[in-house]
Amino acid sequence: MVPVHELLSDEETEKVLKRLRITRDQLPKIKDSDAAIKTLEKAMNRPIPEKSVIKIVRDSYTSEVAEVYRLVIRG
């Protein structure tokens, strides 16, 4: 039931920001204390740094798949 969360590399992040024509700080936020982030950290076996960008892939009724991006903040 939880959508797929994926940590983007710096290169991937820059491509996404350029495509969306926004800055990193304009992305919606997700706290590093969020359960999905904790699960991702456990799977990666390392902490996710603040200011990292996470890609979330959700099922969508209108477009089959929707990709959204979140900026990791302390919380």
C-alpha positions as CSV (number, residue, x, y, z in Angstrom):
1,M,0.0,0.0,0.0
2,V,3.0,2.3,0.5
3,P,4.2,3.9,-2.7
4,V,7.8,3.2,-3.9
5,H,10.3,5.7,-2.5
6,E,13.7,6.1,-4.2
7,L,16.6,8.3,-3.2
8,L,17.9,10.3,-6.2
9,S,21.5,10.9,-6.9
10,D,22.8,14.5,-7.2
11,E,22.8,14.1,-11.0
12,E,19.3,12.8,-11.2
13,T,18.1,15.6,-8.8
14,E,19.7,18.3,-11.0
15,K,17.9,16.9,-14.1
16,V,14.6,16.8,-12.3
17,L,14.9,20.4,-11.0
18,K,15.9,21.6,-14.5
19,R,13.0,19.8,-16.1
20,L,10.5,21.2,-13.6
21,R,12.2,24.6,-13.6
22,I,12.3,24.9,-9.9
23,T,14.9,25.1,-7.1
24,R,15.5,22.4,-4.5
25,D,13.8,24.5,-1.8
26,Q,10.6,24.8,-3.9
27,L,9.9,21.0,-3.7
28,P,7.3,19.8,-1.2
29,K,9.0,18.6,2.0
30,I,9.2,15.2,3.8
31,K,10.6,14.9,7.3
32,D,13.5,12.5,8.0
33,S,11.3,11.1,10.8
34,D,8.7,9.9,8.3
35,A,8.1,6.2,8.4
36,A,8.7,5.8,4.7
37,I,12.1,7.5,5.0
38,K,13.1,5.3,8.0
39,T,12.2,2.2,6.0
40,L,14.2,3.5,3.0
41,E,17.2,4.2,5.3
42,K,16.9,0.6,6.7
43,A,16.8,-0.8,3.2
44,M,19.8,1.2,2.1
45,N,21.6,0.5,5.4
46,R,22.6,4.2,5.8
47,P,21.0,7.5,6.8
48,I,19.5,9.8,4.2
49,P,21.1,13.2,4.4
50,E,19.0,16.4,4.8
51,K,18.3,18.2,1.5
52,S,18.3,14.9,-0.4
53,V,15.5,14.4,-3.0
54,I,13.2,11.4,-2.9
55,K,11.2,10.2,-5.9
56,I,7.8,8.7,-5.0
57,V,6.0,6.6,-7.5
58,R,2.3,6.2,-7.0
59,D,-0.5,4.5,-8.9
60,S,-2.8,7.0,-10.6
61,Y,-6.3,6.5,-11.9
62,T,-5.7,9.1,-14.7
63,S,-2.2,8.4,-15.8
64,E,-1.5,4.9,-14.5
65,V,1.7,6.1,-12.7
66,A,2.5,9.4,-11.0
67,E,6.0,10.5,-10.0
68,V,6.3,13.1,-7.2
69,Y,9.4,14.5,-5.6
70,R,10.1,15.5,-2.0
71,L,12.9,17.3,-0.2
72,V,14.1,15.6,3.0
73,I,14.2,18.0,6.0
74,R,14.9,17.4,9.7
75,G,11.9,16.7,11.8
